[in-house]
Amino acid sequence: MPGNRPPKVRSGNEPHPAPSMDPGGRGAWAHSRAALAGLEKLLRCSRCNIFGLRPVDYTDSENMKSLLLLPDKDESSSTSHCSAVNTGQRRDGPLVLIGSGLSSEQQKMLSELATMLKAKKCAEFDSAVTHVIVPGDTVQSTLKCMLGILSGCWILKFEWVKACLQRKKCEQEEKYEIREGPRRSRLNREQLLPKLFDGCYFYFGGTFKHHPKDNLIKLVTAAGGQILSRKPKPDSDVTQSINTVAYHAKPDSDQRFCTQYIIYEDLCNHRPERVRQGKVWMAPSSWFIDCVMSFELLPLDS
């Protein structure tokens, strides 16, 4: 051999050097590190599942627990980035517009906008609707508007229609969005979180005049809830043994363990006997509507 150097021989029992685990490296573990980082961000976005358990409750690894329990410095930026990506995807898809509470002149302008943007304009709400247009600065408790909120649609002031027609292009929606409940619901959908009444069951007792029972049932279905055909019995072992929790209830509230609601019309003179026992609570229909409008599982008076 050149230079009479002895050949370099490695024992067959000597292991190959392990790939670098250095976080800054770009070795064999780079793809795995990136995948774990993405999984960590997704897990930290969620609070708990229908059994009241968080992602941290499912891991035995102390390292993973410490990661999931750390405050996320980039939480706001990652959320806004996630929202921006999903919003862009919605904009790239077909626009489906519907007006709620608009005057005949406003409906005419909305039709002009649909023609200009090559969008579809609906008379009745369906799952394809992406934008609900309201006349003023506040959201209305119409069926169209409430279904739009629960579906995570853009709920926009009519000023958006005017701005689009004036500039002859689709304006950014954020500036014209109704805040509070509508915005909260849209972000909830974009982050792929459970619907408002996920884990909740509803029984509607008596007659309902202000909001017909059929409309209330549609709202429950749109919000991911379930309809009970029979009035739940608070003292039933079967009822109380249900181990699901309401996802959108406050984590420190006993309401998170209430999964079955008996709804009554509180605008009539008849008030049924109050029920608040374990999994079964009684609530007025006005509370139900307020929950939909604010996209929150609001607390009930004791």
N, C-alpha and C positions, 0 to 999 in steps of 0.2 A: 504494500500500500504506500501511497506517497508519504515521504517523510518517516516511513517505518513506524507510524503511530498505530497503537493497538486499536482494533475495532471497538466501538462503544456498544456494549451489550447490556440490555435491560432484562432483568429477571422476569419470567412470565408471571410470577406471583406479585410483582410490583404493580399497583394500580395506576391507571392513567391519571394525570392531574385533573382534579374536579373543575368543571366550568366555574368561572368567577361568579360569585353571588353579589359582587359589588353593585349597589343600586345604580351607580352611574355607568356601569359597563354595558356593552352591547353584545354580550356573549350569548351562549345557548339559552340562558334564562330570561333574556330580554322580553320575549313574547309572553312568557308566563307572568312576569312582573306587570306588564301592561294590562293583561287580562284581569289579574287580581286587583289592580288599581281601579279598573272600570267597574268590576263587581262591587268593590268597596263603596264607590260613589253611589251606585244604584241602591245598595242595601241601606246606606245611611239616609237616603231620601224618605224611607218609609218609617212609620211609627210602630204599628203593631198590626197583626193579622186578626182574623175573626175570632181567634182564641185568646186575644189579648197579649200575645207574645211578640217580642221584638226580634230582629235578626240576631242581636247579641245573645238572646236566650237559647239559640240553637247551636251555638258553637262551644266546643270543649277546649279550644285552643286559647291560651292566655294571650298570645300575641294578637290573634284576631279580635278578642274581646277588647284589648286596649285600643286597637285601631277603630273599632266601631263606637267606642265610648268617648273618643277624643273629640273636642269641638272642632268643627270643620271651618278652617279659616277662609276657604274659598267657596263656602256654601252658597252665598248670594250670587257669586259670579258663575258658579257651575249651574245653578238653577236658571239664571237668566240665559246662559248659553243653551241649556236644554230647551228652554222655552223658545228661544230664537230659532233653533233648528226645527222644532215641531211647527212653529208658526209659519216658517218658510215652506214647509211641506204642505200645510193647509192652503197657503196662497197659491202654490203651484197647481193644486187641484182645482176642480171646477167650483166656481162661486155659486152658491144657492142663496138667494135673498128672500126675506119675508118681512113685511111690515106689521106692526102691532099698534093699534090705536091711532093710525095716521089718517089725516084728512084726505079727501078725494084729490086735492091738488098735490099733496105729498106723495100719494100713491102713484100719481101720474109721473112725477119726477123720478120715483124709484123705478118705474118701468123704463123710463128713458135711460137711466143708469144701467139697468140690466142689459139693454140693447147695446149700449156703448161698450160695456165690459164683456159682452158675449156671455153673460151669466144667465142663470135660470131664476125666474121670480115665481114664488109659490103663493097660493092662496091659503093653503092649509099646511100646518107644520108636519114635517116628516124627518126621518133620521138623516136625510141628505143636506138639510139646512145648515149653512155655515155662518150666516149673518142675520141677526134680528135687529130691525131698525125701529126705534121708538121716537115719538115726537119731541120729547123734552129732555131734561137732564136727570130725570129719575126713572127708575124701573117701575113697570106697572104689573099688577097681579092678574094680568090676562093669561089665559091658558097658553097662548103662543109664546108669550114672554117667559113664563115659568118653565115651559118645556125647553125653551132655548137655554135658560140658565142651567137646568139640570143636565143638558146635553153638552155643556161646555162650549156653546157657540159664542161668537162675538156679539155682544149686546151693545149697539152703537147709537149715539145721538144722531138725529136727522142731519145735523151739521156735516156729518161725514158724506152724505149723499150730495149736499150742495158743493162741498169742497172737491169731490171727484168730478162732478159735472163742470165746475168752473175750470179746473186744471186739465180736464179731459184725460184723466188717468186714475188708476186705483190708488188712493191715498193710504198711507200707513194708518192702521186702525187704532193703535194704542192711544193716540191723542184724543180720540172721540169715544173711547170705551167708557161705559158706566162702571164706576168703581165698586168696591165692596163685594157683594155677593156674586155678580156676574164675572168680575175679574178673578175672584177666588175660585170659581167653578172652572173657568177656562184653564187656569194654571193647573188645577187638579187633574183635568183631562190630559193636558200636555205632558204632565209628569207620570201619567199612567197609574194614578192612584185610584182606590176604590170609589164608587159613586157614593152620594150623600147618605142614602139609607141602607148601605151595605150592612148586612147582619141584622136588619130590623124587620119586624112583622107588624102588620096593621090590620085591625078590625074596625070597620066603620059601623057604628050602631046608631039606629034612628034615621031620621030624615035630614037632608042637607039642602038648604035653599040658596045660600050665598054662593057657594061653590058646589055644583051638583056632584053626587057621589061618583058618577062615571068619570068626571074630570079628576077627582081626587085619586081614583084608582089608576088613571093614566099617569099621574104625577109619581105615584109610588113605583110603578113599573119603570118609568124613565129614570128614577133615582136609585134603581137597583134593589128596592125593597120587595117584600113578599106580602100577598094578600091572604088574610085568614078568613075562611068562610064561616067559622064558628067562633063565638066569643071565648077567649082564653080564660081558663080558671086559675086564679092566683094560687089556690091551695092544692093544685094538682102536682104530684111528684114528677110527672112527665114534663110539665111546663117548667118547673123550677130546675130540672136536671139538665136543661139545654146549656151547653158550655160555650156558646159563641158570644162575642161581644160586639157592640156597635163601634165600627172603626172610627167614625168622626166625632164620637163623644169625647169630652174632656178627659184626659188620661187620669186625673186625680178625682174624678167624679164617680159617684155610685151609679150614675146614669149609663156608664159604659157597660154595665152588666144587665141593663134593661133592654130586652130585645123584642118585647111584644107590647104594642100600644093599642089601647082602646080609644078611638077618636070619636068625639061627640060634637054636635053643632052647638057652639056656645052662644050663638046669636038668638036662640029660641029661649022661651021661658023655662022649659023643662031642663033640670040639671040632674043627671044620674048620680047614683051613689059613688063617692070618690073611691078610687082604687089606686093604691101605690104599695105593692107588695112584691119584693124580690124582682123577678123578671118581668112582671106585668105592671104597667103604669097606665093611668087614664090621662088623656090630654085633650084640650079643646082644639077644634079645627083651626082657630086663629093661630095657635102655636105651630101647627103643621105648616100653614101657609108662610108664616114668618121664617121658619126653618128653610123653606124652599127659596124665598126671596134673598135671604142672607147667606145661603149655602153653608149653614152651620146647624149642628144638632144643638139647639139652644137649651139652656137649663129650664127645668120646670119648677114652679113654685112648690114648696113643701106643703 
